[in-house]
Amino acid sequence: MSTGAVIIGAAETDRVGKLPGHSTLMLHLEAAHNALADAGLSVHDIDGVAGVSAPGPLAVAHALGITPAWLDSTSVGGTSFLFHVRHAAAAIAAGLCTTVLITHGESGRSRVGAPSYTRDPGSMPGQFEAPYGIISPPTMFTVPALRYLKDTGTTQEQLASVAVAQRRWSARNPRAMFREEITVDDVFASPIIAYPFHLLECCLVTDGGGALIVTSAERARDLPQRHRPVHLLGAGEASDAPLVSQMEDLTSSRGFRLSSAAAFEEARISVDDVDHLMIYDAFAHLPLYGLEDMGFVKRGEAGAFIAEGHTSPGGSLPMNTNGGGLSYTHTGMYGMFAIQEAVRQLRGEAAAQLPDPKVSVVLGNGGMFMAAATLVLGSDAVD
């Protein structure tokens, strides 16, 4: 099954990591120009623009000289870009636009032109979590992580094995910020940031960006064929709770479960059809939730599954093959980079390339399990 939408352009900024000479808007624009070049298109071919609210698609469109017929500024954390792909496909199918540019740029490390994030004391998190010290991602994510470890019997060693597995992939990626392989002992030797998270179980803080170009499969046939199109086979989106402390179940993400079920149903696939998997990994516990909530393993089995090497190079389910947010890059919102790696794998262009993958699944997390989206991408349309 296919939605009829395809990704025909995909590129990141020239570099990711430490880019103090790039403002947030510059990162958006560099990624956009790279994606246009990747697709063999110009700004005149674009009539839809999507991106998060800072600086927003209107500002990006204006800077590029695009007058869009359709805009999407959905901002639900790091999974926003998966939402944008789904929304772009729907807009194209509805005839609202023909070709959509989705951009991301974030000066997460250097903070050049980056928005100031302050917690509104009148907001729900400001009233009901901040007074108890739950004020940043490491402290927010400890709430579900500790409950998950206790209820499932997952060990600290298994949690650390997530970072170890990711580093095995980033060691093969010249663009990755961290490339030296590590052990569980290395993870335990790194500083505790917020129990149970050690430094190496927390995502990087980097600068960078990426962009995608989405159109219909029909229109793609009339455009330059720089790369084979990547087909959007299915997509889903969902939410859980605006406060991490108010999740329906602290040991499982409702957003992960519902968005993946919708995407798999639309694509008409099962977990057995998946050749490649990207799960948002801002912290080491997220891939554990993703594997279980999507149905790849049973409850409480994800830690052992990763520790045994199943997601590592040569394993049965290659996952986070760019090194992920723990070792490749993480600007603050990581979803764009997960999509980029899935596209590279399906095109046969990844640094740690798999042998002829046909189906790649991308699971994105927004906020502290606040929102989620899932994309099922394929190298070919599936009837």
Sine and cosine of phi, psi and omega as CSV:
sin_phi,cos_phi,sin_psi,cos_psi,sin_omega,cos_omega
0.00,0.00,0.55,-0.83,0.06,-1.00
-0.65,-0.76,0.55,-0.84,0.06,-1.00
-0.96,0.26,-0.22,0.98,-0.09,-1.00
1.00,-0.02,-0.09,1.00,0.01,-1.00
-0.99,-0.17,0.53,-0.85,0.03,-1.00
-0.70,-0.72,0.46,-0.89,0.14,-0.99
-0.99,-0.12,0.88,-0.48,-0.04,-1.00
-0.93,-0.36,-0.14,0.99,0.06,-1.00
-0.63,-0.77,0.71,-0.71,0.01,-1.00
-0.42,-0.91,0.83,-0.56,0.00,-1.00
-0.34,-0.94,0.46,-0.89,0.10,-0.99
-0.97,-0.26,0.08,-1.00,0.13,-0.99
-0.89,0.45,0.34,-0.94,-0.07,-1.00
-0.81,0.59,-0.61,0.79,0.04,-1.00
-0.70,-0.72,0.40,-0.92,0.17,-0.99
-0.79,-0.62,0.49,-0.87,-0.01,-1.00
0.72,-0.70,-0.94,-0.34,0.01,-1.00
-0.93,-0.38,0.94,-0.33,-0.08,-1.00
-0.75,-0.66,0.93,0.37,-0.05,-1.00
-0.92,0.40,-0.25,0.97,0.03,-1.00
-1.00,0.05,0.04,1.00,-0.02,-1.00
-0.91,-0.41,0.78,-0.62,0.15,-0.99
-0.99,0.12,0.17,-0.99,0.03,-1.00
-0.84,0.54,-0.73,0.68,-0.01,-1.00
-0.90,0.43,-0.63,0.78,0.03,-1.00
-0.87,0.50,-0.62,0.78,0.02,-1.00
-0.90,0.43,-0.67,0.74,0.09,-1.00
-0.84,0.54,-0.75,0.66,-0.11,-0.99
-0.94,0.35,-0.64,0.77,0.03,-1.00
-0.89,0.45,-0.69,0.73,0.03,-1.00
-0.89,0.45,-0.66,0.75,0.00,-1.00
-0.89,0.46,-0.73,0.68,0.01,-1.00
-0.89,0.45,-0.61,0.79,0.02,-1.00
-0.92,0.40,-0.63,0.78,0.02,-1.00
-0.93,0.36,-0.62,0.78,0.06,-1.00
-0.89,0.46,-0.69,0.72,0.04,-1.00
-0.90,0.44,-0.63,0.78,0.01,-1.00
-0.87,0.49,-0.60,0.80,-0.02,-1.00
-1.00,0.02,-0.18,0.98,-0.06,-1.00
0.96,0.29,0.52,0.86,-0.03,-1.00
-0.89,-0.45,0.14,-0.99,0.11,-0.99
-0.84,-0.54,0.11,-0.99,0.01,-1.00
-0.88,0.48,-0.40,0.91,-0.02,-1.00
-0.95,0.32,-0.24,0.97,0.03,-1.00
-1.00,0.02,-0.12,0.99,-0.10,-0.99
-0.98,-0.18,0.78,-0.63,0.08,-1.00
-0.78,-0.62,0.18,0.98,0.11,-0.99
-0.62,-0.78,0.63,-0.77,-0.03,-1.00
-0.69,-0.72,0.70,-0.71,0.02,-1.00
-0.72,-0.69,0.51,-0.86,0.04,-1.00
0.05,-1.00,0.20,-0.98,-0.01,-1.00
-0.97,0.26,0.15,-0.99,-0.22,-0.98
-0.94,0.34,-0.25,0.97,0.03,-1.00
-0.81,-0.59,0.91,-0.40,0.01,1.00
-0.99,0.16,-0.13,0.99,0.08,-1.00
0.99,-0.13,0.45,-0.89,-0.05,-1.00
-0.91,0.41,-0.47,0.88,0.02,-1.00
-0.91,0.42,-0.71,0.71,0.01,-1.00
-0.91,0.42,-0.65,0.76,0.02,-1.00
-0.91,0.41,-0.70,0.71,0.02,-1.00
-0.87,0.50,-0.69,0.72,0.00,-1.00
-0.89,0.46,-0.70,0.71,-0.02,-1.00
-0.90,0.44,-0.52,0.86,0.00,-1.00
-1.00,0.05,-0.21,0.98,-0.04,-1.00
0.99,0.13,0.50,0.87,0.00,-1.00
-0.97,-0.25,0.71,-0.70,0.15,-0.99
-0.95,-0.31,1.00,-0.08,-0.16,-0.99
-0.98,0.22,0.53,-0.85,0.14,-0.99
-1.00,0.03,-0.24,0.97,-0.06,-1.00
-0.53,-0.85,0.68,-0.73,0.01,-1.00
-0.74,-0.67,0.55,-0.84,0.10,-1.00
-0.63,-0.77,0.88,-0.47,0.02,-1.00
-0.91,-0.41,0.48,0.88,0.04,-1.00
-0.79,0.62,0.81,-0.58,-0.03,-1.00
-0.75,-0.66,0.99,-0.11,0.00,-1.00
-0.78,-0.63,0.74,0.67,0.03,-1.00
0.98,0.20,-0.39,-0.92,-0.16,-0.99
-0.93,0.37,-0.22,0.98,0.05,-1.00
-1.00,0.00,0.01,1.00,-0.09,-1.00
-0.79,0.61,-0.61,0.79,-0.12,-0.99
-0.95,0.32,-0.45,0.89,0.12,-0.99
-0.94,0.33,-0.64,0.77,0.12,-0.99
-0.84,0.54,-0.71,0.71,-0.04,-1.00
-0.87,0.50,-0.65,0.76,0.02,-1.00
-0.88,0.47,-0.71,0.70,0.01,-1.00
-0.89,0.45,-0.70,0.72,-0.01,-1.00
-0.91,0.41,-0.62,0.78,0.02,-1.00
-0.89,0.46,-0.68,0.74,0.02,-1.00
-0.87,0.48,-0.66,0.75,0.01,-1.00
-0.92,0.39,-0.65,0.76,0.00,-1.00
-0.91,0.42,-0.65,0.76,0.02,-1.00
-0.91,0.42,-0.69,0.73,0.01,-1.00
-0.90,0.45,-0.52,0.85,0.00,-1.00
-0.99,0.12,-0.09,1.00,0.00,-1.00
0.99,0.17,0.26,0.96,-0.01,-1.00
-0.98,0.21,-0.39,0.92,0.04,-1.00
-0.30,-0.95,0.12,-0.99,-0.03,-1.00
-0.90,-0.44,-0.56,0.83,-0.12,-0.99
-0.59,-0.81,0.87,-0.50,-0.14,-0.99
-0.92,-0.39,0.73,-0.69,0.11,-0.99
-0.98,-0.21,0.84,-0.54,0.05,-1.00
-0.93,-0.37,0.84,-0.55,-0.07,-1.00
-0.85,-0.53,0.46,-0.89,0.11,-0.99
-0.62,-0.79,0.69,-0.72,0.12,-0.99
-0.46,-0.89,0.70,-0.71,-0.08,-1.00
-0.46,-0.89,0.86,-0.51,0.08,-1.00
-1.00,0.01,0.92,0.40,-0.13,-0.99
-0.93,0.37,-0.53,0.85,-0.03,-1.00
-1.00,-0.05,-0.74,0.67,-0.10,-1.00
-1.00,0.10,-0.37,0.93,0.05,-1.00
0.87,0.50,0.65,0.76,0.04,-1.00
-1.00,-0.04,0.93,-0.37,-0.03,-1.00
0.94,0.34,0.28,0.96,-0.02,-1.00
-0.99,0.11,0.54,-0.84,0.04,-1.00
-0.92,0.38,0.43,-0.90,0.04,-1.00
-1.00,-0.02,0.85,-0.53,-0.02,-1.00
-0.99,-0.13,0.92,-0.40,0.07,-1.00
-0.81,-0.59,0.58,-0.81,-0.02,-1.00
-1.00,0.02,0.85,-0.52,0.03,-1.00
-0.93,0.37,0.88,-0.48,-0.02,-1.00
-0.89,0.45,-0.29,0.96,0.02,-1.00
-1.00,0.01,-0.15,0.99,0.01,-1.00
-0.96,0.27,0.22,-0.97,0.03,-1.00
-0.88,0.48,-0.74,0.67,0.06,-1.00
-0.88,0.47,-0.60,0.80,0.00,-1.00
-0.90,0.44,-0.53,0.85,-0.01,-1.00
-1.00,0.05,-0.63,0.77,-0.24,-0.97
-0.92,-0.39,-0.14,0.99,0.04,-1.00
-0.84,-0.54,-0.73,0.69,-0.05,-1.00
-0.83,0.56,-0.65,0.76,0.00,-1.00
-0.87,0.49,-0.32,0.95,-0.02,-1.00
-0.98,-0.21,0.19,0.98,0.07,-1.00
1.00,-0.01,0.07,1.00,0.02,-1.00
-1.00,-0.01,1.00,0.01,-0.19,-0.98
-0.75,-0.66,-0.07,1.00,-0.04,-1.00
-0.58,-0.82,0.31,-0.95,-0.04,-1.00
-0.78,0.63,-0.71,0.70,0.00,-1.00
-0.87,0.49,-0.63,0.77,-0.01,-1.00
-0.98,0.20,-0.53,0.85,0.04,-1.00
-0.93,0.37,-0.68,0.73,-0.09,-1.00
-0.97,0.24,-0.24,0.97,0.07,-1.00
-0.92,0.40,-0.47,0.89,-0.06,-1.00
-0.86,0.51,-0.84,0.54,0.04,-1.00
-0.95,0.31,-0.57,0.82,-0.07,-1.00
-0.87,0.49,-0.71,0.71,-0.02,-1.00
-0.91,0.41,-0.64,0.77,0.04,-1.00
-0.92,0.40,-0.63,0.78,0.02,-1.00
-0.88,0.47,-0.74,0.68,0.00,-1.00
-0.86,0.51,-0.68,0.73,-0.05,-1.00
-0.92,0.38,-0.74,0.67,-0.13,-0.99
-0.96,0.27,-0.53,0.85,-0.07,-1.00
-0.99,-0.11,-0.22,0.97,-0.05,-1.00
0.98,0.22,0.18,0.98,0.06,-1.00
-0.90,0.44,0.69,-0.72,-0.07,-1.00
-1.00,-0.03,0.31,-0.95,0.08,-1.00
-0.88,0.47,-0.56,0.83,0.03,-1.00
-0.90,0.43,-0.64,0.77,0.02,-1.00
-0.93,0.36,-0.62,0.79,0.08,-1.00
-0.88,0.48,-0.69,0.72,0.01,-1.00
-0.91,0.42,-0.46,0.89,-0.03,-1.00
-0.91,0.41,-0.35,0.94,0.07,-1.00
-0.89,0.46,-0.74,0.67,0.02,-1.00
-0.90,0.44,-0.60,0.80,0.01,-1.00
-0.90,0.43,-0.71,0.71,0.00,-1.00
-0.90,0.44,-0.66,0.75,0.00,-1.00
-0.89,0.46,-0.63,0.78,-0.05,-1.00
-0.93,0.36,-0.47,0.88,0.07,-1.00
-0.89,0.46,-0.53,0.85,0.06,-1.00
-0.98,0.19,-0.71,0.71,-0.05,-1.00
-0.91,0.42,-0.41,0.91,0.05,-1.00
-0.88,0.48,-0.34,0.94,0.00,-1.00
-0.99,-0.16,0.06,1.00,-0.10,-0.99
-0.90,-0.44,0.96,-0.29,-0.05,-1.00
-0.87,0.50,-0.40,0.92,-0.02,-1.00
-1.00,0.09,-0.17,0.99,-0.08,-1.00
-0.93,0.38,0.60,-0.80,0.01,-1.00
-0.94,0.34,-0.66,0.75,0.04,-1.00
-0.91,-0.42,0.82,-0.57,-0.09,-1.00
-0.82,-0.58,-0.21,0.98,-0.02,-1.00
-0.98,0.21,0.80,-0.60,-0.01,-1.00
-0.90,0.44,0.48,-0.88,-0.07,-1.00
-0.75,-0.66,0.21,-0.98,0.05,-1.00
-0.89,-0.46,0.15,-0.99,0.09,-1.00
-0.87,0.50,-0.62,0.79,0.04,-1.00
-0.89,0.46,-0.60,0.80,0.05,-1.00
-0.90,0.45,-0.65,0.76,0.04,-1.00
-0.88,0.47,-0.73,0.69,-0.01,-1.00
-0.91,0.41,-0.45,0.89,0.00,-1.00
-0.98,0.19,-0.29,0.96,0.03,-1.00
-0.97,0.25,0.41,-0.91,-0.10,-0.99
-0.88,0.48,0.55,-0.83,0.16,-0.99
-0.96,0.28,0.81,-0.59,0.04,-1.00
-1.00,-0.05,-0.78,0.62,0.12,-0.99
-0.41,-0.91,0.89,-0.46,-0.12,-0.99
-0.80,0.59,0.77,-0.64,0.21,0.98
-0.99,-0.12,0.22,0.98,-0.14,-0.99
-0.99,0.11,0.85,-0.53,0.23,-0.97
-0.99,0.10,0.26,-0.97,-0.03,-1.00
-0.81,0.59,-0.68,0.73,-0.07,-1.00
-0.97,0.24,-0.05,1.00,0.11,-0.99
-0.98,-0.18,0.07,1.00,0.02,-1.00
-0.93,-0.36,0.50,-0.86,-0.06,-1.00
-0.93,0.37,0.33,-0.94,0.11,-0.99
-0.93,0.37,0.21,-0.98,0.17,-0.99
-0.80,-0.60,0.95,-0.31,-0.16,-0.99
-0.71,-0.70,0.09,-1.00,0.15,-0.99
-0.95,-0.33,0.50,-0.86,0.07,-1.00
0.37,-0.93,-0.07,-1.00,0.00,-1.00
-0.19,-0.98,0.06,-1.00,0.02,-1.00
-0.32,-0.95,0.26,-0.97,0.01,-1.00
-0.52,-0.86,0.46,-0.89,0.02,-1.00
-0.77,-0.64,0.47,-0.88,0.13,-0.99
-0.83,-0.55,0.84,-0.54,-0.05,-1.00
-0.90,-0.44,0.70,-0.71,0.08,-1.00
-0.54,-0.84,-0.10,-1.00,0.04,-1.00
-1.00,0.07,0.45,-0.89,0.04,-1.00
-0.87,0.49,-0.57,0.82,0.01,-1.00
-0.90,0.43,-0.73,0.68,0.00,-1.00
-0.92,0.39,-0.57,0.82,-0.04,-1.00
-0.86,0.51,-0.51,0.86,-0.01,-1.00
-0.91,0.41,-0.38,0.93,-0.01,-1.00
-0.99,-0.13,0.02,1.00,-0.03,-1.00
-0.96,-0.28,0.25,-0.97,0.03,-1.00
-0.82,0.58,0.66,-0.76,-0.03,-1.00
-0.97,-0.25,0.96,0.30,0.04,-1.00
-0.95,0.32,-0.56,0.83,0.00,-1.00
-0.60,-0.80,0.35,-0.93,0.10,-1.00
-0.95,0.32,0.68,-0.73,-0.02,-1.00
-0.89,0.46,0.53,-0.85,0.11,-0.99
-0.98,-0.21,0.84,-0.55,-0.13,-0.99
-1.00,0.03,0.69,-0.73,0.14,-0.99
-1.00,0.07,0.97,-0.25,-0.07,-1.00
-0.99,0.11,-0.50,0.87,-0.01,-1.00
-0.19,-0.98,0.38,-0.93,0.00,-1.00
-0.43,-0.90,0.46,-0.89,0.06,-1.00
-0.49,-0.87,0.42,-0.91,0.05,-1.00
-0.61,-0.79,0.47,-0.88,-0.05,-1.00
-0.29,-0.96,0.11,-0.99,0.03,-1.00
-0.67,-0.74,0.24,-0.97,0.07,-1.00
-0.85,-0.53,-1.00,0.07,-0.03,-1.00
-0.58,-0.81,0.53,-0.85,0.02,-1.00
-0.95,0.32,-0.29,0.96,0.06,-1.00
-0.88,-0.47,0.75,-0.66,-0.02,-1.00
-0.88,0.47,-0.52,0.85,-0.01,-1.00
-0.95,0.32,-0.20,0.98,-0.04,-1.00
-0.94,-0.35,0.33,0.94,0.07,-1.00
-0.84,0.55,0.53,-0.85,0.05,-1.00
-0.84,0.54,-0.65,0.76,0.01,-1.00
-0.56,-0.83,0.90,-0.44,-0.07,-1.00
-0.91,0.42,-0.27,0.96,-0.06,-1.00
-0.97,-0.22,0.11,0.99,-0.02,-1.00
-0.42,-0.91,0.63,-0.78,0.00,-1.00
-1.00,-0.09,0.90,-0.44,0.08,-1.00
-0.87,0.49,-0.60,0.80,0.04,-1.00
-0.89,0.46,-0.67,0.75,0.05,-1.00
-0.88,0.47,-0.72,0.69,-0.07,-1.00
-0.90,0.43,-0.77,0.64,-0.11,-0.99
-0.95,0.30,-0.67,0.74,-0.04,-1.00
-0.93,0.38,-0.63,0.78,0.00,-1.00
-0.94,0.33,-0.62,0.79,0.03,-1.00
-0.88,0.47,-0.67,0.75,0.01,-1.00
-0.91,0.41,-0.67,0.74,-0.01,-1.00
-0.92,0.39,-0.68,0.73,0.00,-1.00
-0.91,0.41,-0.63,0.78,0.01,-1.00
-0.91,0.42,-0.69,0.72,0.01,-1.00
-0.90,0.44,-0.63,0.78,-0.01,-1.00
-0.98,0.19,-0.25,0.97,-0.04,-1.00
0.86,0.51,0.76,0.65,0.04,-1.00
-0.78,-0.62,0.19,-0.98,0.15,-0.99
-0.82,-0.57,0.08,-1.00,0.00,-1.00
-0.87,0.49,-0.44,0.90,-0.01,-1.00
-0.93,0.36,-0.30,0.95,-0.02,-1.00
-1.00,0.02,-0.09,1.00,-0.13,-0.99
-1.00,0.05,0.82,-0.57,0.01,-1.00
-1.00,-0.09,-0.41,0.91,-0.15,-0.99
-0.49,-0.87,0.63,-0.78,-0.11,-0.99
-0.70,-0.71,0.73,-0.69,0.13,-0.99
-0.86,-0.52,0.90,-0.44,0.05,-1.00
-0.89,-0.46,0.82,-0.57,0.01,-1.00
-0.76,0.64,0.80,-0.59,-0.11,-0.99
-0.77,-0.64,0.87,0.50,0.08,-1.00
-0.87,0.49,-0.57,0.82,0.09,-1.00
-0.68,-0.74,0.33,-0.94,-0.21,-0.98
-0.91,0.42,-0.37,0.93,-0.05,-1.00
-0.98,0.19,-0.32,0.95,-0.08,-1.00
-0.88,0.48,-0.70,0.71,0.06,-1.00
-0.87,0.49,-0.49,0.87,0.05,-1.00
-0.91,0.42,-0.74,0.68,0.06,-1.00
-0.87,0.49,-0.72,0.70,-0.07,-1.00
-0.87,0.49,-0.72,0.70,-0.01,-1.00
-0.87,0.50,-0.64,0.77,-0.03,-1.00
-0.98,0.18,-0.69,0.72,-0.05,-1.00
-0.93,0.37,-0.47,0.88,0.03,-1.00
-1.00,0.07,-0.21,0.98,0.08,-1.00
1.00,-0.08,0.25,0.97,0.03,-1.00
-0.96,0.27,-0.53,0.85,0.08,-1.00
-0.67,-0.75,0.24,-0.97,0.03,-1.00
-0.98,0.18,0.24,-0.97,-0.01,-1.00
-0.83,0.56,0.75,-0.66,0.05,-1.00
0.99,0.13,0.00,1.00,-0.06,-1.00
-0.99,-0.17,-0.17,0.99,-0.13,-0.99
-0.90,0.43,-0.64,0.77,-0.03,-1.00
-0.87,0.50,-0.73,0.68,0.02,-1.00
-0.92,0.39,-0.59,0.81,0.00,-1.00
-0.85,0.52,-0.71,0.71,0.01,-1.00
-0.96,0.28,-0.68,0.73,-0.02,-1.00
-0.87,0.49,-0.52,0.86,0.00,-1.00
-0.98,0.18,-0.06,1.00,0.11,-0.99
1.00,-0.08,0.16,0.99,-0.08,-1.00
-0.92,0.39,-0.45,0.89,0.00,-1.00
-0.99,-0.15,-0.07,1.00,-0.03,-1.00
-0.99,0.11,0.15,-0.99,0.08,-1.00
-0.79,0.62,0.76,-0.65,-0.04,-1.00
1.00,0.06,-0.08,1.00,-0.03,-1.00
-0.99,0.14,0.10,-0.99,-0.07,-1.00
-0.97,0.26,-0.38,0.92,-0.03,-1.00
-0.68,-0.73,0.99,0.10,-0.02,-1.00
-0.86,0.52,0.81,-0.58,-0.09,-1.00
-0.72,-0.70,0.67,-0.74,0.05,-1.00
0.81,0.59,0.83,0.55,-0.17,-0.99
-0.97,0.25,-0.10,1.00,0.13,-0.99
-1.00,-0.01,-0.14,0.99,-0.09,-1.00
0.95,-0.31,-0.26,0.97,0.09,-1.00
0.94,0.34,-0.10,-1.00,0.02,-1.00
-0.93,0.36,-0.32,0.95,0.01,-1.00
-0.98,0.22,-0.48,0.88,-0.10,-0.99
-0.71,-0.70,-0.39,0.92,-0.02,-1.00
-1.00,0.07,-0.95,0.31,0.04,-1.00
-0.29,-0.96,0.45,-0.90,0.09,-1.00
-0.40,-0.92,0.97,-0.26,-0.09,-1.00
-1.00,0.08,-0.11,0.99,-0.11,-0.99
0.80,-0.59,-0.63,0.77,0.13,-0.99
-0.82,-0.57,0.91,-0.40,-0.22,-0.98
-0.98,-0.18,-0.28,0.96,-0.16,-0.99
-0.79,0.61,-0.61,0.79,0.01,-1.00
-0.85,0.53,-0.65,0.76,-0.06,-1.00
-0.95,0.31,-0.50,0.86,0.08,-1.00
-0.92,0.40,-0.67,0.74,0.05,-1.00
-0.89,0.45,-0.69,0.73,-0.02,-1.00
-0.84,0.54,-0.69,0.73,-0.01,-1.00
-0.92,0.39,-0.62,0.78,0.05,-1.00
-0.88,0.48,-0.68,0.74,0.03,-1.00
-0.89,0.45,-0.70,0.71,0.01,-1.00
-0.87,0.50,-0.68,0.73,-0.01,-1.00
-0.89,0.46,-0.69,0.73,-0.03,-1.00
-0.95,0.32,-0.43,0.90,0.07,-1.00
-0.99,0.13,-0.29,0.96,-0.08,-1.00
0.99,0.14,0.50,0.86,-0.11,-0.99
-0.85,-0.52,0.18,0.98,-0.09,-1.00
-0.97,0.24,0.43,-0.90,0.04,-1.00
-0.90,0.44,-0.67,0.74,0.07,-1.00
-0.95,-0.33,0.94,0.33,-0.17,-0.99
-0.95,0.32,0.71,-0.70,0.09,-1.00
-1.00,0.08,0.37,-0.93,0.02,-1.00
-0.97,0.24,0.99,-0.15,0.15,-0.99
0.81,0.58,0.84,0.54,0.08,-1.00
-0.94,0.35,0.61,-0.80,0.00,-1.00
-0.96,-0.29,-0.55,0.84,-0.06,-1.00
-0.75,-0.67,0.81,-0.59,0.07,-1.00
-0.84,-0.54,0.69,-0.72,0.02,-1.00
-0.91,-0.40,0.72,-0.70,0.02,-1.00
-0.88,-0.48,0.83,-0.56,0.05,-1.00
-0.91,-0.41,0.84,-0.55,-0.03,-1.00
-0.92,-0.38,0.58,-0.81,0.06,-1.00
-0.91,-0.41,0.65,-0.76,0.06,-1.00
-0.84,-0.54,0.78,-0.63,-0.05,-1.00
0.91,0.42,-0.44,-0.90,0.01,-1.00
-1.00,-0.08,0.96,0.28,-0.09,-1.00
0.91,0.41,0.35,0.94,-0.02,-1.00
-0.92,0.40,-0.71,0.70,-0.06,-1.00
-0.62,-0.78,0.33,-0.94,0.01,-1.00
-0.47,-0.88,0.44,-0.90,0.10,-1.00
-0.54,-0.84,0.46,-0.89,0.01,-1.00
-0.74,-0.67,0.71,-0.70,0.11,-0.99
-0.89,-0.46,0.68,-0.73,0.17,-0.98
-0.94,-0.33,0.92,-0.40,-0.05,-1.00
-0.94,-0.35,0.55,-0.84,-0.02,-1.00
-0.68,-0.73,0.49,-0.87,0.06,-1.00
-0.95,0.31,-0.33,0.94,0.03,-1.00
-0.63,-0.77,0.41,-0.91,0.13,-0.99
-0.94,0.34,0.60,-0.80,0.00,-1.00
-0.93,-0.37,0.85,-0.52,-0.02,-1.00
-0.98,0.21,0.00,0.00,0.00,0.00
